[in-house]
Amino acid sequence: MKMPLTYTGAALVGILVGLCLTGTIVFLQRIGKPSVREVETNCECKQWVCVPRAER
């Protein structure tokens, strides 16, 4: 039984976003800003990198 493509795509997107947020949280903790809410509101995922919106 094959998994529908939509589920596979959604899972991949979910994993990518999760990796993105995790990486950003780790980065922010290193520079002293461990705020998940801040990551979610101020960050955009671009491939494997999260770009802070304020710095663009």
PyMOL commands that set and color helices and strands:
alter all, ss='L'
color gray80, all
select helices_A, chain A and resi 5-30+36-42+53-55
alter helices_A, ss='H'
color red, helices_A
select strands_A, chain A and resi 43-46+49-52
alter strands_A, ss='S'
color yellow, strands_A
deselect
rebuild
show_as cartoon
